[in-house]
Amino acid sequence: MSEHDEKSQTDWSDAGTALGLAAWHQLVSTRDPARLADLLADDVVFRSPIVHTPQQGRARTSMYLTGAMHVLGNEQFTYVRELVDGAHAVLEFTTQIDGIDVNGVDMIEFNSTGQIVDFKVMLRPMKAIQIVGQKMVEMLEGLSAGGSATT
């Protein structure tokens, strides 16, 4: 192994990533969106498979992730694979919504303190994208109007 390879294996962000991932998994298991306030960096960017422009900032990202938690985070939701490289984590998940199998990937970047600085969601197949898009529009309309997220 070269000196460069050894250095990248012990990247400074590994500790932040480990902290952030542990906090993310705790948030997902408790389905408690209040935990997002500490987990998201002020300047976080959220990239949705439904919305074509990146969503900037903690408030917008929190709203989208809260909506996604309610839409996707049912009893069938499970992470099936996790890959971590330095500050980056890729988490593959499966769930089912209205009888439609959903397969997706959360691509998360953490800073050195474990906060999320970039969050991208990818979904498949097309039917899953359509049902998630429909449910997310309904959920986000309720959240942006100051309503509570209940489904």
Residue pairs with C-beta under 8 A, 6 or more apart in sequence:
1 9
8 86
11 86
11 87
12 112
13 86
13 87
13 110
13 111
13 112
14 86
15 112
15 114
16 87
16 110
16 111
16 112
16 113
16 114
16 115
17 84
17 86
17 87
17 88
17 89
17 110
17 114
18 114
19 110
19 113
19 114
20 39
20 89
20 108
20 110
20 114
20 115
20 116
21 82
21 84
21 89
21 108
21 110
23 35
23 38
23 39
23 114
24 39
24 108
24 116
25 79
26 35
27 33
27 35
27 36
27 39
28 69
28 73
28 77
28 79
31 69
31 73
33 62
33 65
33 66
33 69
33 149
36 58
36 61
36 62
36 65
36 66
37 58
37 62
38 115
39 114
39 115
39 116
40 58
40 61
40 62
40 65
40 115
40 116
41 58
41 111
41 115
41 116
41 117
42 57
42 58
43 56
43 57
43 117
44 56
44 57
44 58
44 61
44 115
44 116
44 117
44 118
44 119
45 54
45 55
45 56
45 61
45 117
45 118
45 119
46 54
46 55
46 60
46 61
46 64
46 65
46 119
46 120
47 54
47 55
47 118
47 119
47 120
47 121
48 55
48 64
48 121
48 136
49 104
49 121
49 122
49 123
49 129
49 132
49 133
50 129
50 132
50 133
50 136
50 137
51 64
55 61
55 64
61 116
61 119
63 140
63 143
63 144
64 140
65 119
66 143
66 149
67 136
67 139
67 140
67 143
67 149
68 121
68 136
69 149
70 139
70 149
70 150
70 151
71 97
71 132
71 135
71 136
71 139
71 151
72 93
72 95
72 97
72 102
72 104
72 132
73 95
74 95
74 96
74 97
76 94
76 95
76 96
77 93
77 94
77 95
78 93
78 94
78 95
79 91
79 92
79 93
80 92
80 93
80 94
81 90
81 91
81 92
82 89
82 90
82 91
82 92
83 89
83 90
84 90
87 109
87 110
87 111
87 112
88 107
88 108
88 109
88 110
89 106
89 107
89 108
89 109
89 110
90 105
90 106
90 107
90 108
91 105
91 106
91 108
92 103
92 104
92 105
93 103
93 104
93 105
93 106
94 101
94 102
94 103
94 104
95 102
95 104
96 102
97 128
97 131
97 132
97 135
98 131
100 127
100 128
100 131
101 125
101 128
102 123
102 128
102 131
102 132
103 123
103 124
103 125
103 128
104 121
104 122
104 123
104 124
104 128
105 121
105 122
106 119
106 120
106 121
107 118
107 119
107 120
107 121
107 122
108 116
108 118
108 119
108 120
109 116
109 117
109 118
109 119
110 116
110 117
111 117
123 129
123 132
135 151
139 149
139 151
142 148
142 149
143 149
